[in-house]
Amino acid sequence: MRKLRITVEGTVYDVTVETLDEAGAAAPSAPPAPRPAAPVAQAAPAPAPAPAAPATPAAPTGSGDIVSPMAGTVVSVDVKVGDTVTAGQQVVMLEAMKMNTPIQAPQGGTVASVAVQAGATVAEGQALLSLS
């Protein structure tokens, strides 16, 4: 048996280690009575990290708005104001976590406004464009 002192994240513990013989079996000895580890020094707790703010706050959306389903970067805007779109037509390509996700129009209509451009960072729920 050997007594060792171990430091884990600034807290010091006194431990007893059992030594094994060459065959891998425990060396015969009577186990000592367990005792709680005695911390010698207490490290100050690390401050909690501040929550990250979204890159662009999500704006209130209207009934014809097409919103981003996730935070990401706009790869392309495939329509412009005045274009007529059909339900299921791709209107924006969004990249998130190195994957491109096509954003499709949920219903047909005319593009009333485009709120983003290629390269823009968007937050989940942010309006991308509006249909009328």
N, C-alpha and C positions, 0 to 999 in steps of 0.2 A: 504494500500500500504506500502510495505517495501522496503527500499533500501539495496542492498547487494553488496558486492565486491566478485567476482569470479575470480580465477586464473586457466587458461587453458594453459597447456604446457608453463608455465613461463610468459604468458601474462595476465595482470590483467584487468578485465572489471568491471565497475560499472553498475549494473542493478537494475531495479525497478520490484518488484514482486507483483502481485495482490493477495490478500488473499481472499479465498472463505469462505462463511458461511457454516454451517452444512448441508444445503440442497443441496450444490454443485453448487449453483448459484453464480455469481460474486457479490461481495459486491458493492453496488451502490457508484460510485465515478466518477469523471470526469477524463478521461485518460489524463496523462500529455503529452505534446508535445514530440515526439520522438527526441532523441539526439544521436549522434554517440557515441559508446563506446570509452573511452579514455584509450589507453594502457599506463600503468605506467612503466613497465619494458619490455624490449625486449630481449628475449633469443637469443643466437647465434645459427644460423642454424647448424644442424648436418651435418657433412661431408658425401658426397655420398659414399656408399659402392663401393669398387673396384669390377669390374666384375670378376667372378670366371673363372679361366683358366681350360680348359679341362684336365682330368687326364692324358691322353696320346694323343698327337697331332695326327690328322689323317694324314697318309702318302699318297703320291700320289698313285693312283691305276691304274692298267693296265686293259686291256680288259677282261682278264680271272679272275679278282679278284672278290671275294664275299665279300661285305662290310657290316658293321654293320648298320642296319636301324635306330638305336637309341643308346644312351649312356647306358651302363649297365655293368654287370659282366658276364663273360663266366662261365657257369655251367659245360658244357662238350664240348669236341671236339670229334665228332663221326667218324672221318676219320683220316687217316695218309698219309704221302707222299707215292705216288705210288698206292693208292687205286683208283679204277674206280668207278665213281658215275654216277647216272642217273638223268635226270631233275626231280626236285621235291623231291629228296632224302634229308633227314635231315643230315646236316653236322656239325652244331653247335647248342647248346642250350644256349640261352642268357637270363639272368634275369634282368629285369628293373622294378622298382616300385613294387617289390614282386610278379611279374608275370613272368612265364617262357614263352619265345617266341622261337619256333623252327625256325632256319635259314635253308632254303632249297637251294639246287643248282638250279640256273636258267636254266642251260643246262647241258647235260652230258659231261663227260671228265675225265681226270686223275688228281689227286691232285698233283700239282707241288710243292707247299710249304704250310706250315701252319705257320701263323704269330702270333698266340695266343695260350695260354694254359688255362686249367681250373683254375679259380680264378682270372684271369687277368681282369682289368677294361679297357673297350674300349670306345672310343668316337664315336659319330655318323659319319658315312662315313669312319671309319677306316677299312683297309683291314683285314679280318679274315683269309682267305686262298686264294690260287690261283689255278685255273684249267688250264690245257693245252689241 
